[in-house]
Amino acid sequence: MFEKLSKTGRGLRDGDQDDKNLKKQKRKRTLLVLLGLILGWGMINLFITLIFSGMIPHHFASVQEGREKMLSNTEYFDNMTQNDFDFRVGKTGATREELLEASRESIGEFSFFSKWYLNSRLARMALHIKLKGYELPKVEEIVFIKANMEMESGASGYTHGTQIYLDGDIIAIYSFMSVMPGASEYMDKLLYHELFHCLTRSDPQFRADMYSLIHFTVTDTEYELPPCVLERYISNPDVEHHNSYATFLIDGKPVDCYTAWITTKTYAEAQSGFMSNDAVALVPVDGSDVYYTREQASNFDEVFGENTGYVKDPEECMADNFAYAMLYGMKGNDGKGYPNPEIIQGVIDYLKR
């Protein structure tokens, strides 16, 4: 009796051991499959990056080059207002010299991993453009510069000419999350948005054609900001010109206006970044010392469309529409299209012609 029980116990233990071995083998196979998928994904990503990233001409600036590029944008700094100085430096009565020093110190160094991540996103953008048969305007070499965004009220990126400034923290976050499906969508949208600004500067006709999709006409006249706007004006590095206008209905009457970015409070009143109290001013092209708010224009949404809420300027509005067209096509990011699909279709048609 004792002997039979002992054999039965050994049999049960042997069976348990077999089950454990089978589970270990399954876990090992699963791990190998996962490692194979990761390795395969890595090889595909490596191939795409090496082959296609150079199709969008660019390089990454060192700290020294980035600082030189930043301070070379003298026209931008020369046209700044006291409102600019105060909000960007973060104190009332700030000076141009303090802003220049803060701008210089805001520049950082890209890590190897950050460069590789950005190259991989640019490569996928270039591959997408090629597969879709799009032809972008020719652009000079883009210089990517890593910058702290405190002076830009926490923006993720901005541009000067063909210089694209990107927030280092944003790059680090999305590069770390890049192995997750869809995690790089925000970064892709950001890169397309900033690329648009470089394209409009490289090709004035492209700019004029894009603006016409939202009823803006580009002229040869650079409009001068009136005093009532200058006192609250905030410079936008992405907007180099105030030379386009659209017709807005103000109190039922058509008024040709261009746009300007302003704050509703001074820094002394706000004590925060300018984006916490920013607004768009509609300024008549006739030189009147007056501006209108978007609420006063009954056709504001008809002019800009409603695909994006970023409607501070036709440049920013169309940069978002361009990014949507490139990322989502006519389906939109949720598969339900857009409030104004004709704008997206106009972008796509232009790039395919």
Helices and strands as residue ranges (DSSP letters): H 2-52, G 53-55, E 58-60, H 63-71, H 74-78, H 82-89, H 96-105, E 107-108, H 112-132, E 142-147, G 150-152, E 157-160, E 163-167, H 168-176, H 185-202, H 204-212, E 217-218, H 227-230, E 244-250, E 253-263, H 267-270, G 274-276, E 278-284, G 294-296, H 300-304, H 314-328, G 329-331, H 341-352
